[in-house]
Amino acid sequence: MTDLIGGQVQFMCDQTTNTPSRSSSGTVKVYGVTSKQRVPSLKEIPTLAEQGLPNFEVAVGTACTRPRARPSR
């Protein structure tokens, strides 16, 4: 995000949890979300499917991890 705002990159994909404050402040322009449905925190932003890419979907997976050296409980 720092590089996008600073002009080092022209485009990026980011988690939607990071986007609402930047979008509402006008710091970045959001073109669309990659989920099948609109995101509640960005309800005014259409999905890419709504914009003519009907089979486009990217889902972000999250893994829960811990350091290997830590003993199990």
C-alpha positions in Angstrom: 0.0 0.0 0.0 2.9 2.3 0.8 4.4 1.8 -2.7 1.0 2.3 -4.4 0.3 5.5 -2.6 3.9 6.6 -3.2 3.7 5.9 -6.9 6.2 3.0 -7.0 3.5 0.6 -8.3 0.4 1.5 -10.3 -1.9 -1.4 -9.3 -2.2 -3.9 -6.5 -4.6 -6.4 -5.0 -5.0 -6.3 -1.3 -7.2 -7.8 1.4 -10.6 -6.0 1.6 -10.0 -5.4 5.3 -7.2 -2.9 4.4 -9.2 -1.1 1.7 -12.2 0.7 3.2 -10.3 3.5 5.0 -8.1 4.1 2.0 -11.1 4.1 -0.3 -13.3 6.4 1.8 -10.5 8.9 2.3 -9.9 9.0 -1.5 -6.3 7.8 -1.2 -6.9 4.9 -3.6 -9.5 4.1 -6.2 -11.0 0.6 -5.8 -12.1 -1.0 -9.1 -13.8 -4.1 -7.9 -13.8 -7.0 -5.4 -12.8 -10.5 -6.5 -15.4 -12.4 -4.4 -18.6 -13.8 -5.8 -20.6 -11.3 -3.7 -20.1 -7.7 -2.7 -18.2 -7.2 0.5 -20.3 -5.5 3.3 -17.5 -3.0 4.2 -17.3 -2.0 0.5 -20.9 -2.4 -0.5 -20.7 0.4 -3.1 -17.8 -1.5 -5.0 -19.1 -4.0 -7.5 -17.7 -7.5 -8.0 -15.5 -8.1 -11.0 -18.2 -10.6 -12.1 -20.7 -7.7 -12.1 -18.4 -5.8 -14.4 -18.2 -8.4 -17.1 -15.8 -11.1 -15.8 -18.5 -13.7 -14.8 -16.1 -16.5 -13.9 -13.6 -14.4 -12.0 -13.2 -15.3 -8.4 -10.3 -15.1 -6.0 -10.7 -16.3 -2.4 -8.0 -15.6 0.1 -7.1 -18.5 2.4 -5.8 -17.9 5.9 -3.7 -20.5 7.8 -3.3 -20.6 11.6 0.4 -21.2 12.5 2.7 -21.3 15.4 6.5 -21.6 15.8 7.7 -25.2 15.4 9.8 -25.1 18.6 6.8 -24.3 20.8 5.5 -27.3 22.7 1.9 -28.4 22.0 -0.7 -28.1 24.7 
